[in-house]
């Protein structure tokens, strides 16, 4: 009561603003909630750390699986790590000539899906092509991602497999994608720099000539196209798959209208004081 009385008799304009704020506080709260936040929830994230993970075969650890399991060693290890004490790697068998690697299945419809990880590719005298990508349910079809060719050139997984730069080997690189399930397009960033936006989904498991609309995200893969007697390896750390939420256009308009209403109220209050 003492606080309110002091305001009332000390500054009429201040109490008017105080009452105005109280009046519009529910509106501010509602508009803030309605407008949405920049990021939604994490679907799956890991740094391959103990006690959830232990050094050794990654199959079965925290839901990870492997395809063409006899053609590569996919394991949690402590030798090549970006942060913490452990990471995972894929080492193709020298006799292998097939695509092989690790993947994790997580189903979501988005609408905006963020896939990221720290990736390390070791240089060698016989390098392979590597891949990091997102797919639909059942490992089909590809939404998008990147292929890093043996010459270290980066190619987007989309129609034409567009080359977009060079991947530095023997250092950790942060790879980031945002898949838009509404527009069926994605963006690609490398080490915090935007490399490509508005890239069309692949839509199949081959030439990326486009297929049916992909409604559900299903799996994330890190793999290698092994060649005979190759001797390189790839490591992955700080894997993250999350859902981003974007404000509805109507919510943005509502928020802007609310701010305009508050501004007009304050202007009228100022004019009355004059």
Helices and strands as residue ranges (DSSP letters): H 2-10, H 12-35, E 42-46, E 56-57, E 64-67, G 69-71, E 72-77, E 87-92, E 99-108, E 112-121, E 129-135, G 137-139, E 142-148, E 153-156, E 163-166, E 172-180, E 185-190, E 193-200, E 217-225, E 234-244, H 249-273
